[in-house]
């Protein structure tokens, strides 16, 4: 069974930064497209960013210019660097490599 383990969430003030990590095991990480999703209370889970095995990245419009997705194939880890955070970024962030999901990590942006 594959496993995806997120870390790096927490409480941050508006304008602050966080870096999320997702460590993968028991998947062929170097060939996998990896994605970050988020789910705010009472809302559906939405795609935030994805990165292909070749390193091509895509972002939802609301995070372009603020978030950066990257990957380290040697460590089987994908990252989400989040800068200029806003209260509307508050959500549980999930790592995904289909068909697998991580358990999620809470990000709260509040003063």
C-alpha positions as CSV (number, residue, x, y, z in Angstrom):
1,X,0.0,0.0,0.0
2,X,1.4,3.4,-1.0
3,X,1.7,6.1,1.6
4,X,1.8,9.8,1.4
5,X,2.6,11.8,4.5
6,X,2.2,15.6,4.7
7,X,3.9,17.9,7.1
8,X,4.6,21.6,7.5
9,X,1.2,23.0,8.2
10,X,0.4,25.4,11.0
11,X,-0.8,28.9,12.0
12,X,0.7,31.9,10.2
13,X,-0.2,35.5,10.0
14,X,-1.5,37.1,6.7
15,X,1.5,37.8,4.5
16,X,3.5,35.0,6.0
17,X,5.0,31.9,4.5
18,X,4.9,28.1,5.0
19,X,6.4,25.2,3.2
20,X,4.5,21.9,3.0
21,X,6.2,18.6,2.4
22,X,4.8,15.3,1.2
23,X,6.9,12.2,1.6
24,X,5.9,9.3,-0.6
25,X,6.6,5.6,-0.2
26,X,5.8,2.5,-2.2
27,X,5.1,4.3,-5.4
28,X,7.3,4.9,-8.4
29,X,7.8,8.5,-7.4
30,X,10.0,9.6,-10.3
31,X,7.3,8.7,-12.8
32,X,4.3,10.1,-10.8
33,X,2.5,13.3,-11.3
34,X,2.1,14.8,-7.8
35,X,-0.6,17.3,-6.7
36,X,-1.6,19.4,-3.8
37,X,-5.3,19.9,-3.1
38,X,-7.0,21.9,-0.3
39,X,-10.4,21.8,1.4
40,X,-11.8,24.6,3.4
41,X,-14.6,24.0,6.0
42,X,-17.9,23.4,4.2
43,X,-16.3,23.4,0.8
44,X,-15.2,20.8,-1.8
45,X,-11.7,19.7,-2.2
46,X,-10.0,21.6,-5.0
47,X,-6.7,21.3,-6.9
48,X,-4.1,23.9,-5.9
49,X,-1.0,22.8,-7.9
50,X,0.5,19.8,-9.7
51,X,3.9,18.8,-11.0
52,X,4.7,16.2,-13.6
53,X,7.5,13.7,-13.4
54,X,9.4,16.0,-15.8
55,X,8.9,19.0,-13.6
56,X,6.2,20.9,-15.4
57,X,4.0,22.7,-12.9
58,X,0.5,24.1,-13.0
59,X,-1.4,26.2,-10.6
60,X,-4.9,27.4,-9.9
61,X,-5.2,31.1,-10.7
62,X,-5.8,32.1,-7.1
63,X,-2.3,31.0,-6.0
64,X,-0.2,31.9,-9.1
65,X,2.7,34.0,-8.2
66,X,2.4,33.1,-4.5
67,X,2.8,29.3,-4.4
68,X,5.5,27.1,-5.9
69,X,5.4,23.4,-6.2
70,X,8.6,21.4,-6.5
71,X,9.8,17.9,-6.2
72,X,13.0,16.0,-5.1
73,X,12.9,12.6,-6.8
74,X,15.9,11.4,-4.8
75,X,13.9,11.9,-1.6
76,X,10.5,11.0,-3.0
77,X,9.2,14.2,-1.7
78,X,7.0,17.0,-3.2
79,X,6.9,20.5,-1.7
80,X,4.5,23.4,-1.7
81,X,6.1,26.7,-0.9
82,X,3.4,29.2,0.1
83,X,4.2,32.9,0.3
84,X,2.1,36.0,0.8
85,X,-0.6,33.8,2.5
86,X,-4.1,35.1,2.8
87,X,-6.9,34.2,5.2
88,X,-8.7,32.6,2.2
89,X,-5.8,30.1,2.0
90,X,-6.9,28.5,5.2
91,X,-7.7,24.9,4.6
92,X,-6.6,21.3,5.1
93,X,-4.0,20.7,2.4
94,X,-3.7,17.2,0.9
95,X,-1.1,15.5,-1.2
96,X,-2.2,13.3,-4.0
97,X,-0.7,10.7,-6.3
98,X,-3.7,8.9,-7.9
99,X,-5.3,6.9,-6.6
100,X,-3.7,7.7,-3.2
101,X,-4.2,10.6,-0.8
102,X,-2.3,11.8,2.2
103,X,-4.0,12.4,5.5
104,X,-3.8,16.2,5.2
105,X,-2.2,19.0,7.1
106,X,-4.0,22.1,8.5
107,X,-3.0,25.5,7.3
108,X,-4.5,28.5,9.2
109,X,-3.9,32.0,8.1
110,X,-5.1,34.4,10.8
111,X,-3.9,37.5,12.7
